Amino acid sequence: MVEVMTFGRQALEALGRRACAEGKIIEIAIYGGSALMLTFDWRVATREVDAVFEADKQTIRRLARDMAEEHGWDLDWLNDGVKCFLGASDTSPEAKRLFCTYPSEDAPGCA
């Protein structure tokens, strides 16, 4: 297990920096227990971050895989399998709420 309040935020910040270094802005929706753990300090560990990403999937998967290999994490630490459980209403932009921008709140997409 990994520490979510450290791992989740640091991993997403690093993912954002890597995307920015390639001149890309990526959008990821975090779901389930991962979203709760990043928002509230109610549980301290998880094995993966449940997420959905529609645009530039290959880039996100490649960056997440590279990070997993570098840090010895599970290859599916950023797991988009949750998408099969989502209903039609989840595809609406109104169904999502912006929680945080990475790598920085001051400069979303690029720090």
Summary of the structure (lengths in Angstrom):
residues: 111
radius of gyration: 13.4
end to end distance: 29.3
largest distance: 36.7
contacts: 290
relative contact order: 0.21
helix: 48%
strand: 11%
